[in-house]
């Protein structure tokens, strides 16, 4: 199953205050699966068991298993939908599933469209980009469905996904904005941090936090434009998460000491959060003169 890069996972985990102790394998590298084990895991409706058994069955030759796994693309849990798609894309029926998912994006049911986006993102076919981009901008779908479309575009990770994601940053739904600004930082070759700057002042906490993280991770064109807004967030945002990510981003973009130094020193000395204080201290050492 395709996952975010190790570096991205470490950054996001660190900013979330989560310690990564190492990857935990839930399966034996594609071997040892069986139809009965898959059926048992599905019957138990255990997310962990389904993931483990499908990963074990990566190379399992089993036509009947396709009938067991295909309904999982409409499972209530996003993780199950993703691992089902990961398994199905390796089967002879993948083209049929792909076409079916594209067709879902042209109908009005948001749940079906959301699930289709999750599958298409895992399939990773660039030919799905136009349909996903159109669906992302379609107000008939819920914010949850459109957020799934943004995630899918980020997973496909081709230069042409950048424009529909940038366009989605102006959506009225914070779920869509947060998903789009998050997806942009996974697009290879995209370095325009300036697109995230307006979201640093958004009303929604998650949008502000993801925007700050994206600025810090892109560190490219327009990153300096974000420094004043990051300083404001660090100094006065009520959210610890936003202040934490703003402090980290100021260090990553190499903000000027004359602009960000005072705010970082104040945060390092007196912010109520030990995480913010720690990240502020680290950022101070990365400031430019």
C-alpha positions in Angstrom: 0.0 0.0 0.0 1.4 3.4 -1.0 2.2 5.6 2.0 3.6 9.1 2.6 7.3 9.4 2.4 9.3 8.6 5.5 10.4 12.2 5.8 6.9 13.5 5.6 5.6 11.1 8.2 8.4 12.0 10.6 7.8 15.7 10.2 4.0 15.4 10.6 4.4 13.0 13.6 6.9 15.3 15.3 4.7 18.3 14.8 1.8 16.4 16.3 3.9 15.4 19.3 3.9 11.8 18.4 7.1 9.7 18.8 7.8 7.2 16.0 9.5 4.2 17.4 9.8 2.4 14.1 7.6 0.9 11.5 5.4 -2.0 12.6 4.7 -4.7 10.0 1.3 -6.2 10.1 2.0 -8.8 7.5 4.7 -10.9 6.1 5.7 -9.0 3.0 3.1 -10.4 0.7 3.3 -14.0 1.5 1.2 -16.5 3.6 -2.3 -15.3 2.8 -5.2 -17.5 2.1 -8.8 -17.1 0.9 -10.1 -18.4 4.3 -8.0 -15.9 6.2 -9.3 -13.1 4.1 -12.8 -14.2 4.6 -12.4 -14.5 8.3 -10.8 -11.0 8.6 -13.7 -9.5 6.6 -16.3 -11.4 8.7 -14.6 -10.1 11.9 -14.7 -6.5 10.4 -11.4 -5.8 12.0 -9.5 -3.1 10.2 -6.1 -4.4 11.4 -6.9 -7.9 10.4 -8.2 -6.9 7.0 -5.1 -4.9 6.3 -2.8 -7.6 7.5 -4.5 -10.4 5.5 -4.6 -8.4 2.3 -1.0 -7.5 2.6 -0.1 -11.1 3.2 -2.2 -12.0 0.1 -0.4 -9.5 -2.2 0.9 -12.4 -4.4 -1.9 -14.8 -3.8 -3.4 -16.3 -6.9 -7.1 -16.5 -6.1 -9.9 -15.4 -8.5 -12.5 -16.0 -5.8 -10.8 -13.6 -3.5 -11.6 -10.7 -5.8 -15.3 -11.2 -5.1 -14.5 -11.0 -1.4 -12.3 -7.9 -1.6 -14.2 -5.8 -4.2 -17.0 -4.8 -1.8 -14.4 -3.5 0.6 -14.0 -0.4 -1.6 -17.2 0.8 0.0 -16.2 0.0 3.6 -17.0 2.6 6.2 -13.3 2.9 7.2 -10.9 4.8 4.9 -8.0 2.5 5.7 -10.0 -0.6 4.5 -10.9 1.2 1.3 -7.3 2.0 0.6 -5.9 -1.4 1.3 -8.7 -3.0 -0.8 -7.7 -0.7 -3.7 -4.0 -1.5 -3.2 -4.9 -5.2 -3.5 -7.2 -4.9 -6.4 -4.9 -2.8 -8.6 -2.6 -5.9 -8.7 -5.4 -8.1 -10.2 -6.6 -8.7 -13.7 -9.9 -7.0 -12.9 -8.2 -3.7 -12.0 -9.2 -2.0 -15.3 -12.9 -2.9 -14.7 -12.7 -1.4 -11.2 -10.9 1.7 -12.5 -13.6 2.4 -15.0 -16.3 1.8 -12.4 -14.7 4.3 -10.1 -14.4 7.0 -12.8 -18.1 6.6 -13.6 -18.9 7.2 -9.9 -17.4 10.7 -10.2 -20.0 11.6 -12.8 -23.0 10.8 -10.6 -24.3 12.8 -7.6 -23.8 10.4 -4.7 -21.1 11.8 -2.4 -20.4 8.6 -0.5 -19.9 6.7 -3.7 -17.7 9.5 -5.1 -15.7 9.7 -1.9 -15.0 6.0 -2.0 -14.1 6.1 -5.7 -11.6 8.9 -5.0 -9.9 6.8 -2.3 -9.6 3.9 -4.8 -8.4 6.1 -7.6 -5.8 7.7 -5.4 -4.5 4.3 -4.4 -4.5 3.1 -8.1 -2.4 6.1 -9.0 -3.3 6.3 -12.7 -2.5 9.7 -14.1 -5.5 9.3 -16.5 -7.8 9.8 -13.6 -6.5 13.4 -12.9 -9.1 15.2 -15.2 -12.0 13.4 -13.6 -10.8 13.9 -10.1 -10.0 17.6 -10.8 -13.5 18.2 -12.1 -15.1 16.4 -9.2 -13.0 18.4 -6.7 -14.5 21.6 -8.1 -18.1 20.2 -8.2 -20.2 21.8 -5.4 -22.7 18.9 -5.7 -20.4 16.8 -3.6 -19.9 17.1 0.2 -16.8 18.6 1.7 -15.8 15.1 2.8 -16.0 13.7 -0.7 -14.1 16.6 -2.2 -11.4 16.3 0.4 -11.0 12.7 -0.7 -10.6 13.9 -4.2 -7.9 16.3 -3.1 -6.1 13.5 -1.3 -6.3 11.3 -4.4 -4.8 13.9 -6.6 -1.9 14.3 -4.1 -1.4 10.6 -4.1 -1.2 10.5 -7.9 1.6 13.0 -7.5 2.0 14.4 -11.0 2.7 18.1 -11.9 -0.7 18.5 -13.5 -2.5 17.9 -10.2 -1.1 21.1 -8.7 -3.6 23.5 -10.5 -6.8 21.8 -9.4 -5.4 21.6 -5.8 -4.5 25.3 -5.9 -7.9 26.2 -7.2 -9.4 24.2 -4.3 -7.7 26.3 -1.7 -10.4 29.0 -2.3 -13.2 26.5 -1.5 -15.6 27.6 1.2 -15.4 24.2 3.0 -12.5 23.9 5.4 -12.3 20.2 4.9 -11.5 20.8 1.2 -9.1 23.6 2.0 -7.2 21.5 4.5 -7.0 18.5 2.2 -5.9 20.5 -0.7 -3.1 22.4 1.0 -1.9 19.1 2.6 -1.9 17.4 -0.8 0.2 20.1 -2.4 3.2 19.4 -0.3 3.3 15.9 -1.7 3.4 17.0 -5.3 6.8 16.5 -6.8 8.3 19.6 -8.3 5.8 22.0 -6.6 7.5 24.6 -4.5 5.3 27.6 -4.4 4.7 28.1 -0.7 2.9 31.4 -1.4 -0.4 29.6 -2.2 -0.7 28.6 1.4 -0.2 32.0 2.9 -3.8 33.2 2.7 -4.9 30.1 4.7 -2.7 31.0 7.6 -5.4 33.4 8.6 -8.3 31.0 8.0 -11.0 30.6 10.6 -10.5 26.8 10.9 -7.8 25.6 13.1 -6.9 22.6 10.9 -6.6 24.7 7.8 -4.2 27.1 9.6 -2.1 24.3 10.9 -1.9 22.5 7.6 -1.1 25.7 5.8 1.8 26.4 8.2 3.1 22.9 7.8 2.9 23.2 4.0 4.9 26.5 4.0 7.6 24.9 6.1 7.8 21.8 4.0 7.8 23.5 0.6 10.3 26.2 1.7 10.4 27.5 -1.9 9.0 30.4 -3.9 6.9 32.7 -1.7 8.0 31.2 1.6 9.3 34.6 2.8 5.8 36.1 2.1 4.5 33.8 4.8 6.9 35.0 7.5 4.7 37.9 8.9 1.6 35.6 9.0 3.7 32.9 10.7 4.9 35.4 13.3 1.4 36.5 14.0 0.3 32.9 14.4 3.1 32.1 16.7 2.4 35.1 18.8 -1.3 35.1 19.1 -3.0 32.0 17.7 -5.2 30.3 20.4 -4.3 26.9 19.0 -1.2 25.1 20.4 -1.0 23.1 17.2 -1.0 26.1 15.0 1.7 27.9 17.2 3.8 24.7 17.2 3.7 24.4 13.4 4.3 28.1 12.9 7.4 28.0 15.1 8.7 25.0 13.2 8.0 26.6 9.8 9.8 29.8 10.6 12.9 27.8 11.1 12.4 25.8 8.0 12.0 28.8 5.7 15.0 30.5 7.3 13.1 33.6 8.3 15.0 36.8 9.0 16.1 37.2 12.6 15.0 40.9 12.4 11.5 39.8 11.5 10.9 36.6 13.4 13.6 36.6 16.1 11.7 38.5 18.8 8.6 36.4 18.4 10.5 33.1 18.5 12.5 34.2 21.6 9.3 35.2 23.4 7.7 31.8 22.5 10.8 29.9 23.5 10.7 31.6 26.9 7.0 31.8 27.8 4.7 29.9 25.5 2.4 27.7 27.7 3.2 24.7 25.5 6.5 22.9 26.0 6.3 21.7 22.4 6.0 25.3 21.2 8.9 26.4 23.4 11.1 23.5 22.1 10.3 24.2 18.5 10.8 27.9 18.9 14.3 27.3 20.4 15.2 25.0 17.5 13.9 27.6 15.0 16.0 30.4 16.4 19.2 28.6 15.4 18.0 28.5 11.8 17.2 32.2 11.3 19.1 34.2 8.8 20.7 37.5 9.4 
